[in-house]
Structures are given as C-alpha cells and as structure tokens.
Amino acid sequence: MVIQDWLAEKKINLLSFDSSTLADYANCPRYHFFRTVMGFTKPNWHLMFGAAWHWAMKVMLKSNRYDASTLTQAVTAFTTKFTEELGAANVGWDYFPERVTKIKDPGRVLDFLVEYAEEHKTDQDLLLPYINHNMLEVHGSVPIANDKLMYYRLDAVAELPGDCATVIDHKTGTQLSSNWAEQWEHSLQITLYFYVMQSMFHRWAKALINGAIFRTNDSTYPRCVVTKSIEQLELWLSSVNHLVKQLEVDVAMLNEAKESDLVMHCFYPTQSGSGCSSYGGCRYNDICLAWTNPLQHLNEIPSGYIVRFWDPRATEERIA
Ligand code: SF4
C-alpha cells in the first residue's frame, strides 16, 4: 500500500499535532512514526489509571467541599472511566504486572481520594471557590504561526485573587524523584498552557501542578507552581516552530518514500542507546530493530501491540 493511501484511509494528518505528539517527535522521529502513522501502542495501566484519576479530579475541583458525597461521586467517575479504558485495551488484569496493579489499585481509589482531601483540606477555602467551571477539561487549538495550529487540553483553570490565571494540571506517578518539581519547568506541554492563556484568553498565567504519587503505604499529593517570563515564552514559540519545520521536512520525504526502499529515509531513529532504554525501554524497540523500512509492514500488527490512532482534534484516542 502506498503511504498516501494509508494516511488518507486512516485519516492521519501529520501536520495536526498537540504537545504530546510534538514532544514524541522531538525525542525520536521514528517513535513518533510508529505511534502516529502506524497507530501502535500497548495497553498501559499507568495511562488508564491516570485518565480515570483525571475524571475523579474533575469532580473534586467542581465541588464546594471534599465531603462524603463528593468523594462518592469522584469514585464513581473514576470507576466509569477506568472500566471504559480497560474495555478498550481488550486485555484482562493479568496482562499487567502485579507490582503495578497492586499499587495503582482501582479498589484503593477511595483511600487515595480521602488522603488527597486531607492533604489539601485548605482547598475548600483557598482553591475550590475560584475554579472556573467553564474551563474544566476544555480543549481546542491555538495558532503558533500564520498557517499552523497546535491542539491543547486544559485540566482546569482557577481565577485566584491576583492578576493572573492559574492553570491546573494533574500528574500521576509512583515515584517522587528529587527533580519532580523541576521537570515541569522544561515541559513543552506546560508552557503551551501559558501560551494558550495569553493568545486565546489574553491572560497571563501560572501553572499549578497537582501531583498524585501512589505508593503501597505512603502515597503523597505534591504540588508545585511553574511560572514563565515573556522571554521564555518567546523561546518556547521559536523552538516549537523550529520543530514543526523539521516535521514538515520529514512529511515531505515520507511522500517520496516507497515500500520497495531498503530503508525508510525519513522519521529517522535518532535516539541512540540511552534514549531507547530509558524508563524501562522504548515500547517500539523490537520493531525498530527489525523493520528498517516500516512501510513494508503497514498492515501488520506485531504481537503485544494494539492499534489506536491519536487524533489531537478529538478528546480521546480512536480505535482502528
Ligand atoms: S527504540 Fe530508540 S530509536 Fe527506536 S523508536 Fe524507540 S527510542 Fe526511537
């Protein structure tokens, strides 16, 4: 199958992107290709749990108080989303390692939420009254150049006293590293929020990272604030546009690529060694090594993968 037909059939627009697809491209163009063009992914307990936690957090932030009724509604929202995600993944619990399912155990969500409510009990006076209910889980697109849009999704916005808005972003994990707070300073996604708030809503903003670190005994719910100067925002915009230009070059080269080529001369695997093995190893390691021209394998689904195409214009992934 020629690549143009594949892209048309799967409704893939490689120049339609959000912060996560662009960050994937920056880290490794071949990873981005496997994820975006071939649609390969693997069932991921952390992502499913994180998506469900977002639903629970939406209920919490929309409430007036962290009382029994709010917690019950939040558990229901979590369970609904988690069940939906597990159904879409089409695998059972035993597919996932016990060390993961035991810690991020959906059966413990009420306990986690009770802990969260206790750790952030001052929210009831200092945060919840200021949540903008029209800006919970909103998504849209923002121009980053004359003819280019970038898609975004905001978890929540609070209008705290003062002259700037606060974008709230939920982050889940199992480890609180020493640089947990610093990593968000460099996040393409977090800086996008500042850009969105300024370009779309003409507001200067800061970000509140609303963490949840789940552990067997001592889960914790850290928060940190990220701010950016106007110069840092300009640097972000310039670097994002630079990345998009590189992406356009790869897309043009992909249009020339053929199934009969020995190797695919675009979306090169630019990670070498350490990048491929970080965070437990790249999920595409096996096919990246075996397939020098992925165009020869467009209709194959390797064992262990599922196919879900990412559409940044939609709120969810779509199943092939
Ligand atoms: S294995 Fe390495 S080079 Fe290949 S897609 Fe993954 S990160 Fe990129």
Boltz pocket constraint, residues with backbone or C-beta under 6 A from the ligand:
constraints:
  - pocket:
      binder: B
      contacts: [[A, 27], [A, 28], [A, 29], [A, 30], [A, 31], [A, 269], [A, 270], [A, 271], [A, 272], [A, 275], [A, 276], [A, 282], [A, 283], [A, 284], [A, 285], [A, 288], [A, 289]]
      max_distance: 6.0
